[in-house]
Amino acid sequence: LPSCFSLTGGRAKDAGDVGSRAKDLGWQAGYVVTYSCSEGEAGPDIITHTLAVYPEGNIPGIVSMVDVQDRPSGFSFENLSFPHKGAVFYGFYGNASRKPDSADSTGSFFSGNGRGGTAGNESGSDFAEIIFYRGTVFEVIRMSGPRINTTLLEELAVKAYERAG
């Protein structure tokens, strides 16, 4: 992570931390870690990395479910694409204030250099999320705040994917 980010929390998840749907799909273990960067006056950027272990055969369905449920109403979304061969990556950029027709001149909401918003997705800020898996490990890396950097998020996801192998 860039030097401004510091660890703000991390813990193992237990069965009480996950819903019945996750348990029904075979949730076995999990962990979540959060990092924050408070550069500038616009508020902090937050990166959350969540891991979960499921039976390998259930993970493609879980990825599809999370890809849908993590897209709240009131946001415009643009899918992220990943040219990585052999990896299963899904991702999107969620924007609370712009409509799809306000994309930049490249036709994309994101160019890897950040986007506006206020800190924390709950307050309606922009966010980006990458969902991926390898074997029995399912992971989500999410960034929210005023300086969304999809290039950094993708780099983190690729590193995590490579370590999961």
N, CA and C atoms as a LAMMPS dump frame, in Angstrom:
ITEM: TIMESTEP
0
ITEM: NUMBER OF ATOMS
495
ITEM: BOX BOUNDS ff ff ff
-5.0000000000000000e+02 5.0000000000000000e+02
-5.0000000000000000e+02 5.0000000000000000e+02
-5.0000000000000000e+02 5.0000000000000000e+02
ITEM: ATOMS id mol type element x y z
1 1 1 N 0.836 -1.197 0
2 1 2 C 0 0 0
3 1 3 C 0.872 1.249 0
4 2 1 N 0.361 2.335 -0.542
5 2 2 C 1.097 3.593 -0.448
6 2 3 C 1.366 3.949 1.018
7 3 1 N 2.409 4.719 1.26
8 3 2 C 2.854 4.988 2.626
9 3 3 C 1.818 5.686 3.495
10 4 1 N 0.878 6.406 2.921
11 4 2 C -0.116 7.104 3.749
12 4 3 C -1.105 6.142 4.407
13 5 1 N -1.234 4.919 3.906
14 5 2 C -2.195 3.971 4.47
15 5 3 C -1.644 3.321 5.725
16 6 1 N -2.501 3.227 6.723
17 6 2 C -2.124 2.535 7.957
18 6 3 C -3.241 1.56 8.331
19 7 1 N -2.845 0.506 8.992
20 7 2 C -3.781 -0.51 9.445
21 7 3 C -4.694 0.089 10.51
22 8 1 N -6.001 -0.007 10.307
23 8 2 C -6.942 0.518 11.297
24 8 3 C -7.758 -0.578 11.966
25 9 1 N -7.683 -1.786 11.442
26 9 2 C -8.406 -2.885 12.069
27 9 3 C -8.231 -4.172 11.3
28 10 1 N -8.385 -5.261 12.008
29 10 2 C -8.308 -6.571 11.384
30 10 3 C -8.72 -7.621 12.389
31 11 1 N -9.433 -8.602 11.911
32 11 2 C -9.86 -9.661 12.822
33 11 3 C -10.36 -10.86 12.046
34 12 1 N -10.299 -11.996 12.716
35 12 2 C -10.9 -13.205 12.164
36 12 3 C -12.411 -13.099 12.342
37 13 1 N -13.131 -13.601 11.381
38 13 2 C -14.588 -13.651 11.503
39 13 3 C -14.97 -15.008 12.066
40 14 1 N -16.07 -15.024 12.813
41 14 2 C -16.599 -16.299 13.27
42 14 3 C -18.013 -16.46 12.727
43 15 1 N -18.618 -17.575 13.004
44 15 2 C -19.937 -17.896 12.437
45 15 3 C -20.992 -16.843 12.772
46 16 1 N -20.843 -16.154 13.901
47 16 2 C -21.789 -15.108 14.276
48 16 3 C -21.677 -13.858 13.427
49 17 1 N -20.579 -13.706 12.679
50 17 2 C -20.362 -12.534 11.832
51 17 3 C -20.962 -12.67 10.436
52 18 1 N -21.411 -13.848 10.083
53 18 2 C -21.928 -14.056 8.728
54 18 3 C -23.395 -14.465 8.79
55 19 1 N -24.099 -14.16 7.728
56 19 2 C -25.521 -14.457 7.656
57 19 3 C -25.82 -15.915 7.36
58 20 1 N -27.075 -16.249 7.46
59 20 2 C -27.493 -17.632 7.232
60 20 3 C -27.236 -18.075 5.791
61 21 1 N -27.348 -17.15 4.84
62 21 2 C -27.095 -17.503 3.433
63 21 3 C -25.637 -17.955 3.258
64 22 1 N -24.694 -17.226 3.875
65 22 2 C -23.28 -17.612 3.788
66 22 3 C -23.06 -18.976 4.429
67 23 1 N -23.693 -19.204 5.553
68 23 2 C -23.559 -20.509 6.223
69 23 3 C -24.146 -21.617 5.364
70 24 1 N -25.308 -21.349 4.739
71 24 2 C -25.937 -22.339 3.867
72 24 3 C -25.05 -22.684 2.671
73 25 1 N -24.242 -21.714 2.231
74 25 2 C -23.347 -21.932 1.091
75 25 3 C -22.014 -22.542 1.502
76 26 1 N -21.868 -22.86 2.794
77 26 2 C -20.697 -23.586 3.26
78 26 3 C -19.573 -22.747 3.835
79 27 1 N -19.881 -21.509 4.283
80 27 2 C -18.836 -20.664 4.868
81 27 3 C -18.088 -21.445 5.93
82 28 1 N -16.746 -21.379 5.868
83 28 2 C -15.915 -22.131 6.804
84 28 3 C -15.062 -21.239 7.692
85 29 1 N -14.574 -20.128 7.169
86 29 2 C -13.711 -19.231 7.935
87 29 3 C -13.624 -17.902 7.199
88 30 1 N -13.18 -16.87 7.908
89 30 2 C -13.047 -15.575 7.262
90 30 3 C -12.154 -14.635 8.044
91 31 1 N -11.755 -13.565 7.375
92 31 2 C -10.896 -12.557 7.972
93 31 3 C -11.166 -11.236 7.266
94 32 1 N -11.095 -10.141 7.996
95 32 2 C -11.261 -8.812 7.402
96 32 3 C -10.189 -7.89 7.973
97 33 1 N -9.638 -7.04 7.1
98 33 2 C -8.631 -6.066 7.503
99 33 3 C -8.974 -4.739 6.818
100 34 1 N -8.726 -3.637 7.537
101 34 2 C -9.046 -2.311 7.025
102 34 3 C -7.832 -1.396 7.152
103 35 1 N -7.614 -0.62 6.1
104 35 2 C -6.542 0.367 6.068
105 35 3 C -7.153 1.724 5.741
106 36 1 N -6.553 2.785 6.26
107 36 2 C -7.072 4.127 6.033
108 36 3 C -5.939 5.083 5.697
109 37 1 N -6.237 6.032 4.808
110 37 2 C -5.298 7.092 4.439
111 37 3 C -6.054 8.407 4.57
112 38 1 N -5.547 9.304 5.385
113 38 2 C -6.241 10.576 5.65
114 38 3 C -5.516 11.78 5.067
115 39 1 N -4.918 11.648 3.914
116 39 2 C -4.253 12.787 3.279
117 39 3 C -5.289 13.78 2.778
118 40 1 N -5.05 15.061 2.982
119 40 2 C -5.944 16.099 2.482
120 40 3 C -7.134 16.331 3.395
121 41 1 N -7.944 17.293 3.016
122 41 2 C -9.087 17.689 3.824
123 41 3 C -10.385 17.004 3.408
124 42 1 N -10.362 16.276 2.322
125 42 2 C -11.595 15.692 1.788
126 42 3 C -12.084 14.482 2.576
127 43 1 N -11.276 13.971 3.48
128 43 2 C -11.67 12.801 4.251
129 43 3 C -10.81 11.61 3.909
130 44 1 N -10.947 10.536 4.676
131 44 2 C -10.07 9.382 4.477
132 44 3 C -10.482 8.506 3.3
133 45 1 N -9.484 7.851 2.736
134 45 2 C -9.709 6.766 1.784
135 45 3 C -9.587 5.491 2.594
136 46 1 N -10.478 4.557 2.368
137 46 2 C -10.508 3.328 3.146
138 46 3 C -10.432 2.136 2.214
139 47 1 N -9.524 1.212 2.519
140 47 2 C -9.419 -0.046 1.787
141 47 3 C -9.765 -1.16 2.757
142 48 1 N -10.716 -1.986 2.363
143 48 2 C -11.12 -3.139 3.162
144 48 3 C -10.863 -4.395 2.343
145 49 1 N -10.181 -5.361 2.949
146 49 2 C -9.891 -6.639 2.295
147 49 3 C -10.541 -7.729 3.127
148 50 1 N -11.462 -8.438 2.516
149 50 2 C -12.192 -9.502 3.193
150 50 3 C -11.882 -10.827 2.513
151 51 1 N -11.595 -11.844 3.317
152 51 2 C -11.355 -13.196 2.81
153 51 3 C -12.366 -14.134 3.454
154 52 1 N -12.766 -15.136 2.711
155 52 2 C -13.638 -16.174 3.245
156 52 3 C -13.282 -17.494 2.577
157 53 1 N -13.494 -18.565 3.299
158 53 2 C -13.24 -19.901 2.77
159 53 3 C -14.583 -20.606 2.618
160 54 1 N -14.807 -21.122 1.419
161 54 2 C -16.021 -21.857 1.069
162 54 3 C -15.622 -23.125 0.32
163 55 1 N -16.528 -24.089 0.215
164 55 2 C -16.245 -25.217 -0.672
165 55 3 C -16.043 -24.695 -2.096
166 56 1 N -15.052 -25.206 -2.766
167 56 2 C -14.676 -24.687 -4.082
168 56 3 C -15.846 -24.658 -5.072
169 57 1 N -16.683 -25.674 -5.054
170 57 2 C -17.809 -25.725 -5.996
171 57 3 C -18.857 -24.652 -5.785
172 58 1 N -18.916 -24.041 -4.594
173 58 2 C -19.918 -23.013 -4.299
174 58 3 C -19.447 -21.604 -4.645
175 59 1 N -18.158 -21.417 -4.821
176 59 2 C -17.62 -20.063 -4.954
177 59 3 C -18.109 -19.317 -6.204
178 60 1 N -18.199 -19.917 -7.397
179 60 2 C -18.689 -19.131 -8.537
180 60 3 C -20.078 -18.526 -8.285
181 61 1 N -20.959 -19.249 -7.641
182 61 2 C -22.278 -18.715 -7.308
183 61 3 C -22.212 -17.607 -6.273
184 62 1 N -21.299 -17.731 -5.326
185 62 2 C -21.114 -16.704 -4.302
186 62 3 C -20.595 -15.426 -4.941
187 63 1 N -19.654 -15.549 -5.872
188 63 2 C -19.124 -14.379 -6.575
189 63 3 C -20.251 -13.643 -7.276
190 64 1 N -21.098 -14.376 -7.991
191 64 2 C -22.216 -13.742 -8.705
192 64 3 C -23.17 -13.052 -7.739
193 65 1 N -23.463 -13.71 -6.622
194 65 2 C -24.365 -13.14 -5.626
195 65 3 C -23.792 -11.855 -5.042
196 66 1 N -22.518 -11.859 -4.656
197 66 2 C -21.89 -10.684 -4.06
198 66 3 C -21.787 -9.556 -5.073
199 67 1 N -21.485 -9.893 -6.333
200 67 2 C -21.388 -8.885 -7.382
201 67 3 C -22.704 -8.118 -7.514
202 68 1 N -23.828 -8.779 -7.31
203 68 2 C -25.134 -8.128 -7.386
204 68 3 C -25.46 -7.402 -6.083
205 69 1 N -25.301 -8.055 -4.94
206 69 2 C -25.748 -7.457 -3.68
207 69 3 C -24.869 -6.302 -3.214
208 70 1 N -23.631 -6.2 -3.677
209 70 2 C -22.756 -5.103 -3.27
210 70 3 C -22.929 -3.854 -4.135
211 71 1 N -23.947 -3.838 -4.983
212 71 2 C -24.228 -2.676 -5.833
213 71 3 C -25.516 -2.014 -5.333
214 72 1 N -25.399 -1.08 -4.375
215 72 2 C -26.596 -0.467 -3.798
216 72 3 C -27.343 0.407 -4.798
217 73 1 N -28.638 0.57 -4.572
218 73 2 C -29.426 1.449 -5.43
219 73 3 C -28.976 2.89 -5.207
220 74 1 N -29.215 3.739 -6.184
221 74 2 C -28.821 5.131 -6.094
222 74 3 C -27.433 5.41 -6.63
223 75 1 N -26.75 4.384 -7.109
224 75 2 C -25.415 4.534 -7.663
225 75 3 C -25.442 4.205 -9.145
226 76 1 N -24.541 4.834 -9.882
227 76 2 C -24.263 4.43 -11.26
228 76 3 C -23.059 3.504 -11.188
229 77 1 N -23.045 2.467 -11.997
230 77 2 C -21.953 1.505 -11.951
231 77 3 C -21.312 1.333 -13.309
232 78 1 N -20.022 1.139 -13.27
233 78 2 C -19.272 0.78 -14.463
234 78 3 C -18.451 -0.447 -14.094
235 79 1 N -18.562 -1.494 -14.896
236 79 2 C -17.777 -2.699 -14.642
237 79 3 C -16.311 -2.452 -14.937
238 80 1 N -15.464 -3.027 -14.118
239 80 2 C -14.023 -3.022 -14.371
240 80 3 C -13.708 -4.279 -15.158
241 81 1 N -12.734 -4.234 -16.04
242 81 2 C -12.354 -5.431 -16.786
243 81 3 C -10.921 -5.809 -16.431
244 82 1 N -10.643 -7.095 -16.506
245 82 2 C -9.346 -7.628 -16.108
246 82 3 C -8.85 -8.599 -17.17
247 83 1 N -7.745 -8.279 -17.791
248 83 2 C -7.231 -9.142 -18.855
249 83 3 C -6.401 -10.322 -18.343
250 84 1 N -6.391 -10.557 -17.045
251 84 2 C -5.551 -11.611 -16.467
252 84 3 C -6.018 -12.99 -16.917
253 85 1 N -5.112 -13.741 -17.437
254 85 2 C -5.444 -15.101 -17.877
255 85 3 C -5.371 -16.044 -16.684
256 86 1 N -6.351 -16.92 -16.583
257 86 2 C -6.368 -17.902 -15.514
258 86 3 C -6.934 -17.392 -14.209
259 87 1 N -7.285 -16.134 -14.119
260 87 2 C -7.838 -15.569 -12.888
261 87 3 C -9.314 -15.278 -13.086
262 88 1 N -10.03 -15.347 -12.007
263 88 2 C -11.447 -15.007 -12.052
264 88 3 C -11.627 -13.732 -11.234
265 89 1 N -11.745 -12.604 -11.932
266 89 2 C -11.888 -11.297 -11.31
267 89 3 C -13.183 -10.649 -11.794
268 90 1 N -13.927 -10.065 -10.871
269 90 2 C -15.09 -9.252 -11.182
270 90 3 C -14.865 -7.941 -10.463
271 91 1 N -15.328 -6.861 -11.017
272 91 2 C -15.147 -5.604 -10.321
273 91 3 C -16.038 -4.533 -10.888
274 92 1 N -16.231 -3.493 -10.098
275 92 2 C -17.04 -2.372 -10.532
276 92 3 C -16.657 -1.122 -9.777
277 93 1 N -16.993 -0.003 -10.396
278 93 2 C -16.823 1.309 -9.808
279 93 3 C -18.223 1.846 -9.596
280 94 1 N -18.546 2.236 -8.375
281 94 2 C -19.859 2.781 -8.055
282 94 3 C -19.758 4.264 -7.798
283 95 1 N -20.631 5.026 -8.455
284 95 2 C -20.605 6.469 -8.332
285 95 3 C -21.947 6.959 -7.835
286 96 1 N -21.933 7.734 -6.764
287 96 2 C -23.165 8.215 -6.153
288 96 3 C -23.726 9.452 -6.825
289 97 1 N -22.901 10.222 -7.52
290 97 2 C -23.369 11.514 -7.997
291 97 3 C -23.438 11.664 -9.504
292 98 1 N -22.688 10.868 -10.251
293 98 2 C -22.688 11.01 -11.706
294 98 3 C -23.565 9.943 -12.343
295 99 1 N -24.058 10.229 -13.486
296 99 2 C -24.828 9.279 -14.278
297 99 3 C -23.892 8.648 -15.303
298 100 1 N -24.246 7.487 -15.864
299 100 2 C -23.351 6.839 -16.832
300 100 3 C -22.948 7.725 -18.006
301 101 1 N -23.781 8.693 -18.411
302 101 2 C -23.418 9.529 -19.552
303 101 3 C -22.434 10.641 -19.186
304 102 1 N -21.984 10.703 -17.918
305 102 2 C -21.011 11.723 -17.54
306 102 3 C -19.6 11.151 -17.463
307 103 1 N -19.374 10.048 -18.136
308 103 2 C -18.044 9.435 -18.137
309 103 3 C -17.041 10.379 -18.785
310 104 1 N -15.769 10.171 -18.481
311 104 2 C -14.737 11.027 -19.05
312 104 3 C -14.558 10.736 -20.543
313 105 1 N -13.624 11.422 -21.175
314 105 2 C -13.48 11.322 -22.629
315 105 3 C -13.069 9.941 -23.104
316 106 1 N -12.592 9.083 -22.21
317 106 2 C -12.231 7.731 -22.622
318 106 3 C -13.435 6.801 -22.552
319 107 1 N -14.57 7.327 -22.092
320 107 2 C -15.763 6.506 -21.957
321 107 3 C -15.789 5.743 -20.65
322 108 1 N -14.98 6.159 -19.701
323 108 2 C -14.871 5.43 -18.455
324 108 3 C -14.962 6.376 -17.275
325 109 1 N -15.557 5.917 -16.181
326 109 2 C -15.597 6.705 -14.957
327 109 3 C -14.235 6.79 -14.308
328 110 1 N -13.371 5.843 -14.597
329 110 2 C -12.139 5.721 -13.837
330 110 3 C -10.948 5.682 -14.776
331 111 1 N -9.87 6.299 -14.329
332 111 2 C -8.629 6.244 -15.096
333 111 3 C -7.471 5.846 -14.201
334 112 1 N -7.776 5.444 -12.969
335 112 2 C -6.741 5.019 -12.048
336 112 3 C -6.192 6.159 -11.214
337 113 1 N -6.672 7.376 -11.412
338 113 2 C -6.11 8.491 -10.66
339 113 3 C -7.077 9.075 -9.642
340 114 1 N -8.21 8.444 -9.417
341 114 2 C -9.071 8.876 -8.333
342 114 3 C -10.376 9.486 -8.79
343 115 1 N -11.306 9.529 -7.877
344 115 2 C -12.625 10.11 -8.093
345 115 3 C -13.093 10.749 -6.798
346 116 1 N -14.08 11.62 -6.908
347 116 2 C -14.561 12.36 -5.738
348 116 3 C -15.555 11.596 -4.902
349 117 1 N -15.955 12.206 -3.806
350 117 2 C -16.924 11.615 -2.887
351 117 3 C -16.538 11.942 -1.467
352 118 1 N -17.334 11.486 -0.527
353 118 2 C -16.999 11.688 0.871
354 118 3 C -16.595 10.367 1.467
355 119 1 N -15.986 10.393 2.607
356 119 2 C -15.437 9.172 3.198
357 119 3 C -16.526 8.172 3.529
358 120 1 N -16.233 6.906 3.241
359 120 2 C -17.127 5.823 3.631
360 120 3 C -18.299 5.66 2.697
361 121 1 N -18.504 4.468 2.211
362 121 2 C -19.599 4.21 1.289
363 121 3 C -20.945 4.529 1.912
364 122 1 N -21.097 4.319 3.205
365 122 2 C -22.375 4.544 3.859
366 122 3 C -22.841 5.983 3.7
367 123 1 N -21.907 6.917 3.545
368 123 2 C -22.278 8.318 3.406
369 123 3 C -22.544 8.698 1.952
370 124 1 N -22.528 7.728 1.067
371 124 2 C -22.849 7.996 -0.325
372 124 3 C -21.649 8.294 -1.197
373 125 1 N -20.444 7.958 -0.746
374 125 2 C -19.265 8.25 -1.545
375 125 3 C -19.09 7.224 -2.65
376 126 1 N -18.222 7.58 -3.577
377 126 2 C -17.845 6.647 -4.628
378 126 3 C -17.073 5.492 -4.012
379 127 1 N -17.062 4.37 -4.711
380 127 2 C -16.287 3.226 -4.249
381 127 3 C -16.008 2.316 -5.423
382 128 1 N -15.005 1.494 -5.248
383 128 2 C -14.68 0.476 -6.245
384 128 3 C -14.465 -0.822 -5.494
385 129 1 N -14.797 -1.911 -6.153
386 129 2 C -14.692 -3.209 -5.502
387 129 3 C -14.231 -4.235 -6.517
388 130 1 N -13.317 -5.097 -6.076
389 130 2 C -12.87 -6.203 -6.9
390 130 3 C -13.142 -7.489 -6.133
391 131 1 N -13.795 -8.418 -6.797
392 131 2 C -14.19 -9.709 -6.228
393 131 3 C -13.429 -10.774 -7.013
394 132 1 N -12.794 -11.694 -6.306
395 132 2 C -12.049 -12.738 -7.008
396 132 3 C -11.915 -13.964 -6.111
397 133 1 N -11.504 -15.049 -6.726
398 133 2 C -11.317 -16.277 -5.956
399 133 3 C -10.248 -17.142 -6.592
400 134 1 N -9.736 -18.015 -5.772
401 134 2 C -8.782 -19.02 -6.242
402 134 3 C -8.929 -20.222 -5.318
403 135 1 N -9.301 -21.352 -5.876
404 135 2 C -9.53 -22.542 -5.062
405 135 3 C -10.698 -22.316 -4.12
406 136 1 N -10.456 -22.462 -2.845
407 136 2 C -11.525 -22.309 -1.846
408 136 3 C -11.534 -20.926 -1.192
409 137 1 N -10.624 -20.043 -1.629
410 137 2 C -10.516 -18.712 -1.014
411 137 3 C -11.239 -17.683 -1.88
412 138 1 N -12.211 -17.026 -1.276
413 138 2 C -13.021 -15.979 -1.9
414 138 3 C -12.602 -14.652 -1.276
415 139 1 N -12.321 -13.634 -2.107
416 139 2 C -11.832 -12.361 -1.573
417 139 3 C -12.541 -11.17 -2.204
418 140 1 N -12.662 -10.111 -1.41
419 140 2 C -13.201 -8.837 -1.879
420 140 3 C -12.261 -7.743 -1.381
421 141 1 N -11.81 -6.904 -2.3
422 141 2 C -11.028 -5.727 -1.935
423 141 3 C -11.825 -4.516 -2.394
424 142 1 N -12.098 -3.62 -1.45
425 142 2 C -12.971 -2.483 -1.707
426 142 3 C -12.28 -1.197 -1.261
427 143 1 N -12.431 -0.148 -2.059
428 143 2 C -11.889 1.154 -1.707
429 143 3 C -13.003 2.178 -1.777
430 144 1 N -13.11 2.992 -0.732
431 144 2 C -14.089 4.078 -0.728
432 144 3 C -13.411 5.34 -0.226
433 145 1 N -13.982 6.471 -0.571
434 145 2 C -13.433 7.745 -0.154
435 145 3 C -13.301 8.717 -1.303
436 146 1 N -12.627 9.829 -1.061
437 146 2 C -12.553 10.877 -2.082
438 146 3 C -11.536 10.627 -3.189
439 147 1 N -10.623 9.675 -2.999
440 147 2 C -9.567 9.447 -3.992
441 147 3 C -9.528 7.98 -4.414
442 148 1 N -10.573 7.504 -5.049
443 148 2 C -10.624 6.116 -5.507
444 148 3 C -9.553 5.907 -6.563
445 149 1 N -8.772 4.859 -6.385
446 149 2 C -7.696 4.556 -7.323
447 149 3 C -7.857 3.11 -7.766
448 150 1 N -8.489 2.919 -8.917
449 150 2 C -8.757 1.565 -9.393
450 150 3 C -7.481 0.841 -9.821
451 151 1 N -6.463 1.581 -10.235
452 151 2 C -5.189 0.945 -10.583
453 151 3 C -4.568 0.316 -9.346
454 152 1 N -4.519 1.056 -8.243
455 152 2 C -4.007 0.523 -6.98
456 152 3 C -4.835 -0.676 -6.538
457 153 1 N -6.146 -0.563 -6.627
458 153 2 C -7.027 -1.652 -6.205
459 153 3 C -6.757 -2.917 -7.019
460 154 1 N -6.58 -2.766 -8.312
461 154 2 C -6.278 -3.923 -9.159
462 154 3 C -4.92 -4.522 -8.803
463 155 1 N -3.928 -3.679 -8.557
464 155 2 C -2.607 -4.19 -8.165
465 155 3 C -2.696 -4.998 -6.872
466 156 1 N -3.464 -4.502 -5.913
467 156 2 C -3.636 -5.219 -4.645
468 156 3 C -4.334 -6.56 -4.86
469 157 1 N -5.364 -6.56 -5.717
470 157 2 C -6.093 -7.79 -5.997
471 157 3 C -5.199 -8.833 -6.677
472 158 1 N -4.387 -8.392 -7.624
473 158 2 C -3.484 -9.318 -8.318
474 158 3 C -2.483 -9.904 -7.328
475 159 1 N -1.92 -9.08 -6.445
476 159 2 C -0.982 -9.587 -5.425
477 159 3 C -1.672 -10.599 -4.504
478 160 1 N -2.868 -10.271 -4.064
479 160 2 C -3.591 -11.186 -3.184
480 160 3 C -3.922 -12.482 -3.909
481 161 1 N -4.309 -12.389 -5.176
482 161 2 C -4.616 -13.58 -5.959
483 161 3 C -3.388 -14.474 -6.075
484 162 1 N -2.255 -13.86 -6.361
485 162 2 C -1.015 -14.639 -6.514
486 162 3 C -0.613 -15.309 -5.201
487 163 1 N -0.872 -14.669 -4.082
488 163 2 C -0.536 -15.252 -2.778
489 163 3 C -1.492 -16.353 -2.374
490 164 1 N -2.711 -16.322 -2.905
491 164 2 C -3.702 -17.346 -2.55
492 164 3 C -3.361 -18.693 -3.179
493 165 1 N -2.494 -18.688 -4.177
494 165 2 C -2.159 -19.913 -4.896
495 165 3 C -1.182 -20.712 -4.15
